[in-house]
């Protein structure tokens, strides 16, 4: 399994390839992912499915074919069998920024392996679903 340092690389490669199935191995089976729009995805399968949908919806809403993620760790605290990491991300398409935000992940050792158990991301720009809601409210 991945070390804590490898988590960001695995996430970026999966996101950048457009196939987020690889991120499933980073999460414990009982993990939770908290989204910018207030939803909570519970369990590895739900997390992967929702992240894939977010990725695909973003491409469609922005009218682009590819998107690249760059993740930067700001700080990490390791407390025995638990680690908390805070960082930022930037999403680009054809070299232009299309979104950015922050994340916080909590990992713990499960059977001797590091696994994400809680993950939260905040977008500094509205998600495509939020944009659609804003547009509908203006009609």
C-alpha positions as CSV (number, residue, x, y, z in Angstrom):
1,X,0.0,0.0,0.0
2,X,1.0,3.6,-0.4
3,X,3.0,5.6,2.0
4,X,1.6,9.0,3.1
5,X,3.9,10.7,0.7
6,X,2.6,8.6,-2.2
7,X,-1.1,9.5,-1.6
8,X,-0.9,12.8,-3.4
9,X,0.9,11.3,-6.4
10,X,-1.7,8.4,-6.7
11,X,-4.6,11.0,-6.4
12,X,-3.0,13.3,-9.1
13,X,-2.3,10.5,-11.5
14,X,-5.9,9.1,-11.2
15,X,-7.5,12.5,-11.5
16,X,-5.3,13.5,-14.4
17,X,-6.0,10.3,-16.3
18,X,-9.7,10.8,-15.8
19,X,-10.1,7.4,-14.1
20,X,-10.5,7.8,-10.4
21,X,-10.8,4.1,-9.6
22,X,-7.2,4.0,-8.3
23,X,-8.0,6.4,-5.4
24,X,-10.3,3.7,-3.9
25,X,-7.2,1.9,-2.5
26,X,-6.3,5.0,-0.5
27,X,-9.5,4.9,1.6
28,X,-10.5,2.6,4.4
29,X,-13.8,0.8,3.8
30,X,-15.5,3.0,6.4
31,X,-14.0,6.3,5.2
32,X,-16.0,9.5,4.8
33,X,-15.4,12.3,2.3
34,X,-16.9,15.8,3.1
35,X,-17.6,17.9,0.0
36,X,-17.8,21.7,-0.6
37,X,-21.6,21.5,-1.1
38,X,-22.3,19.9,2.3
39,X,-22.6,16.2,1.2
40,X,-20.9,13.3,2.9
41,X,-19.9,10.3,0.8
42,X,-19.5,7.3,3.1
43,X,-17.4,4.2,2.1
44,X,-14.8,3.6,-0.4
45,X,-17.1,2.8,-3.3
46,X,-19.3,5.9,-2.8
47,X,-16.2,8.1,-2.5
48,X,-14.8,6.9,-5.8
49,X,-18.1,7.1,-7.6
50,X,-18.8,10.7,-6.4
51,X,-15.2,11.9,-7.2
52,X,-15.5,10.4,-10.7
53,X,-18.9,12.1,-11.2
54,X,-17.4,15.4,-10.0
55,X,-14.5,15.1,-12.4
56,X,-16.7,14.3,-15.4
57,X,-19.3,17.0,-14.5
58,X,-16.5,19.6,-14.3
59,X,-15.2,18.6,-17.8
60,X,-18.7,18.8,-19.2
61,X,-19.7,22.1,-17.5
62,X,-16.5,23.8,-18.5
63,X,-16.5,22.4,-22.0
64,X,-13.0,21.0,-21.8
65,X,-11.6,17.5,-22.5
66,X,-8.8,17.3,-20.0
67,X,-8.0,18.7,-16.6
68,X,-4.9,18.4,-14.5
69,X,-4.6,18.5,-10.7
70,X,-1.6,19.7,-8.7
71,X,-1.7,19.0,-5.0
72,X,0.6,20.7,-2.5
73,X,1.0,19.7,1.1
74,X,1.1,22.6,3.5
75,X,1.5,20.7,6.8
76,X,1.2,17.3,8.3
77,X,1.0,16.1,11.9
78,X,1.7,12.5,12.7
79,X,0.3,11.3,16.0
80,X,1.3,7.7,16.4
81,X,-1.1,5.7,14.3
82,X,-3.0,8.8,13.0
83,X,-1.9,11.5,10.6
84,X,-3.6,14.8,9.6
85,X,-2.6,16.6,6.4
86,X,-3.7,20.0,5.2
87,X,-2.9,21.3,1.7
88,X,-4.1,23.0,-1.4
89,X,-4.9,22.0,-4.9
90,X,-5.0,23.7,-8.3
91,X,-6.9,22.4,-11.3
92,X,-5.8,23.5,-14.8
93,X,-6.8,22.9,-18.4
94,X,-4.5,23.9,-21.2
95,X,-2.4,25.8,-18.7
96,X,-5.3,27.9,-17.4
97,X,-6.6,27.6,-13.8
98,X,-10.2,26.4,-13.7
99,X,-10.4,25.8,-9.9
100,X,-8.5,25.7,-6.7
101,X,-9.0,25.0,-3.1
102,X,-7.9,23.3,0.1
103,X,-8.1,19.8,1.6
104,X,-7.7,18.1,4.9
105,X,-7.1,14.4,5.2
106,X,-7.0,12.2,8.2
107,X,-5.2,8.9,7.8
108,X,-4.8,6.0,10.2
109,X,-3.0,2.7,10.2
110,X,-5.4,-0.1,9.4
111,X,-3.8,-3.5,9.6
112,X,-0.4,-1.8,9.6
113,X,-1.2,0.2,6.4
114,X,-2.0,3.9,6.1
115,X,-5.5,4.5,4.9
116,X,-7.6,7.7,4.5
117,X,-10.5,7.6,7.0
118,X,-11.7,11.2,6.7
119,X,-11.2,13.6,3.8
120,X,-12.5,17.1,3.2
121,X,-12.1,19.4,0.2
122,X,-13.2,23.0,-0.2
123,X,-13.3,24.7,-3.5
124,X,-12.7,28.4,-3.8
125,X,-14.8,28.4,-7.0
126,X,-18.3,27.0,-7.3
127,X,-18.6,23.5,-8.5
128,X,-20.5,22.8,-11.7
129,X,-23.5,21.6,-9.6
130,X,-23.4,24.8,-7.5
131,X,-23.1,26.9,-10.7
132,X,-26.2,25.2,-12.1
133,X,-28.1,25.9,-8.9
134,X,-27.0,29.6,-9.0
135,X,-28.1,29.9,-12.6
136,X,-31.5,28.2,-11.9
137,X,-32.0,30.7,-9.0
138,X,-31.5,33.6,-11.4
139,X,-34.1,32.4,-13.9
